[in-house]
Every structure is written in C-alpha cells, then in structure tokens.
Amino acid sequence: MSVLLHSCCAPCSAAILEWMLNNDIEPVVFFYNPNIFPREEYEHRKDEIVRHCEHLGVQYLDGDYDHSRWLAQCAHLAYAPERGERCSLCFRMRLLKAAQVAKEHGIERFATTLASSRWKNIEQVNQAGKWAEQQVEGVTFWANNWRKGGLQQRRQELLKQYCFYNQLYCGCEFSIRHQSNS
C-alpha cells in the first residue's frame, strides 16, 4: 500500500517513516509548508527531510514555497491563539494540497506528520484532513495518532541518531511571536 505522507519536518517524520517501512507501507513524502518563515528556515527544514528521504530511499515530492499565498489566507488571523482558527486554516490549506497531490500521483491514501507533534491538537489536524478528503474525490485521509505505540520516544531517539535540526516553533511568523511571549 502507498501513502502520501505530508511532512512538516524531518524530526516529526522519521519515526513515522520507519514504522511505515517496517509495516510494508510505501510512503511518498510530500513537503508542502508555505507557512514556514523566514525562507531560510523553510530551506533548512526542507533540506533535512530531503536528506532523510535520500538516506531511506523514499520518494520525495516538493511542494511550492508560496508564503505570500499563505499570508493572504491567514494574516487576518495573526492574533488568533495557537491551536486556534489560524492553525485550522493553515492545516486545511496544506492538507488540501496533499490530497490533490496524492490524487495526481494515483495514491489513494494520505496522512500527515502534523499529528505527531505534541504542540498540535490531534483532533484539529484530523478535522482538517477529513475536510481535505471531502474536497478531493478518490482519496482518503488516514487519521492516525502517531504519538502512540512508542513512536514519540522513537522520534527522540532518531532525532539524536540522525542529528536532525530540531526547530522550536511550528514555522509561521505568528508562532515565533507566540514562542517569544511564552
């Protein structure tokens, strides 16, 4: 079975990719994160997931970095709290693109690493995935709690093993502000 895995970063992806490969699931990694700011941060995160995909021999698809489009859709929610409506809109935008790319590549199932982060609300991520599934005929969102089954601990082990760059904020400029206020 093939799954298009929307990846937010290498640290959140590593344990999931390992689990998929160990369970005869063929992942195709899709990096689409126009929320990430600044551009250098985006490139750093992208380089890490590309490096890991190459190491594993996993197919990688690159989405466009279109931060201005993301801002046009999300800037009116700049002061929304973390885990609020801005995050929901951001997840929907990214997972809709993942669903579209899955369909374009003939992959019937898509998932996201966003649900692996303890900083994200799993229900919010899954709602966005189910919404994206409804927008694109012929694809199914695979809602999975990637924090269970030892994957959270394995994430930490792989982070050290591969010396991944581990960011301290989700990616958008609004979360940087939130992080600095915490």
C-alpha positions in Angstrom: 0.0 0.0 0.0 1.2 3.5 -0.8 0.6 6.5 1.3 1.3 10.2 0.6 2.8 11.5 3.8 2.6 15.2 4.2 5.8 16.1 6.2 6.2 19.2 8.3 9.9 18.4 9.1 12.4 15.5 9.5 12.1 15.1 13.3 8.3 14.6 13.1 8.7 12.3 10.0 11.5 9.9 11.0 9.7 7.5 13.3 6.6 7.5 11.2 8.6 6.7 8.1 10.5 3.9 9.9 7.2 2.5 11.1 5.7 2.6 7.6 8.6 0.9 6.1 8.7 -1.8 8.8 5.0 -2.4 8.1 5.2 -2.8 4.3 3.7 0.6 3.6 5.3 2.6 0.8 5.5 6.2 1.8 5.8 9.1 -0.6 6.9 12.1 1.3 5.4 15.4 0.3 6.9 18.6 1.7 4.4 21.5 1.4 4.7 24.1 4.1 4.2 27.6 2.8 3.6 28.7 6.4 7.3 28.4 7.3 9.1 31.7 7.8 11.6 33.0 7.1 12.7 31.4 3.8 16.0 30.2 5.3 14.0 28.3 8.0 11.9 26.7 5.2 15.0 25.7 3.3 16.7 24.3 6.4 13.7 22.1 7.2 13.3 21.0 3.6 17.0 20.1 3.3 16.7 17.9 6.4 13.7 15.9 5.1 15.3 15.5 1.7 18.5 14.2 3.4 16.5 11.7 5.3 14.4 10.6 2.3 17.6 10.0 0.3 19.1 8.0 3.2 16.0 5.8 3.4 15.5 5.6 -0.4 12.0 7.0 0.0 10.4 9.0 -2.8 10.2 12.8 -2.1 7.8 15.3 -3.7 8.4 19.1 -3.3 5.5 21.5 -3.0 6.0 25.1 -3.9 7.0 27.6 -1.3 4.3 30.2 -1.7 4.4 32.1 1.6 2.6 35.1 0.1 -0.4 32.9 -0.7 -0.3 31.5 2.8 -0.2 35.0 4.3 -3.1 36.2 2.1 -5.2 33.4 3.5 -4.0 33.5 7.2 -2.8 37.0 8.0 -6.3 38.2 9.1 -5.8 35.6 11.9 -2.4 36.9 13.0 -3.5 37.4 16.6 -5.5 34.2 16.9 -4.1 31.9 19.6 -2.0 28.9 18.9 -4.3 25.9 18.2 -6.9 28.4 17.1 -8.6 29.2 13.8 -5.3 30.3 12.1 -3.9 26.8 12.7 -7.1 25.1 11.4 -7.0 27.2 8.3 -3.2 26.5 7.8 -3.8 22.8 8.2 -6.7 22.8 5.8 -4.6 24.6 3.2 -1.7 22.2 3.5 -3.7 19.0 3.6 -5.9 20.1 0.7 -2.7 20.4 -1.3 -1.6 17.0 0.0 -4.9 15.4 -1.1 -4.6 17.0 -4.5 -1.1 15.7 -5.0 -2.0 12.2 -3.8 -4.7 12.1 -6.4 -2.4 13.4 -9.1 0.0 10.6 -8.3 -2.6 7.9 -8.1 -2.1 7.4 -4.4 -5.4 6.7 -2.7 -4.4 7.5 0.9 -2.7 10.5 2.5 -1.6 11.3 6.0 0.4 14.0 7.8 3.1 14.2 10.4 1.4 17.2 11.9 -0.5 14.8 14.2 2.8 13.6 15.7 3.7 16.9 17.3 2.7 17.3 20.9 2.4 21.0 20.2 -0.5 20.3 17.8 -4.1 19.3 18.6 -4.7 15.9 17.0 -8.4 16.5 16.6 -7.8 19.8 14.8 -5.3 18.1 12.5 -7.7 15.2 11.8 -10.6 17.5 11.1 -8.5 19.4 8.5 -7.5 16.1 6.9 -11.1 14.9 6.8 -12.1 18.2 5.3 -9.4 17.9 2.6 -10.6 14.3 1.9 -14.1 15.6 1.2 -12.8 18.2 -1.2 -10.8 15.7 -3.4 -12.7 12.7 -4.8 -10.9 9.4 -4.7 -8.5 9.9 -1.8 -8.8 9.0 1.9 -7.2 10.8 4.9 -5.5 8.3 7.2 -6.1 9.7 10.7 -3.5 8.1 12.9 -2.3 9.0 16.4 1.5 9.0 15.6 2.3 9.7 19.3 1.2 6.2 20.4 3.0 2.8 20.2 6.4 4.1 21.2 6.6 6.5 18.2 7.1 9.6 20.4 10.1 8.0 22.2 11.4 6.7 18.9 11.2 10.2 17.4 13.5 11.4 20.1 16.0 8.6 19.5 16.0 9.2 15.7 16.4 12.9 16.3 19.7 12.2 18.1 20.8 9.4 15.8 20.5 11.5 12.6 21.5 14.8 14.2 18.4 16.4 12.8 17.9 20.2 13.1 15.0 20.5 15.6 13.1 23.7 15.4 11.4 25.3 18.4 8.3 26.7 16.6 5.7 25.5 14.1 7.1 27.6 11.3 4.9 30.7 10.8 5.9 34.2 11.9 2.9 34.3 14.2 4.1 31.2 16.2 7.5 32.8 16.5 5.8 35.7 18.3 3.9 33.3 20.5 7.0 31.3 21.3 8.9 34.5 22.4 5.9 35.5 24.6 5.9 32.2 26.4 
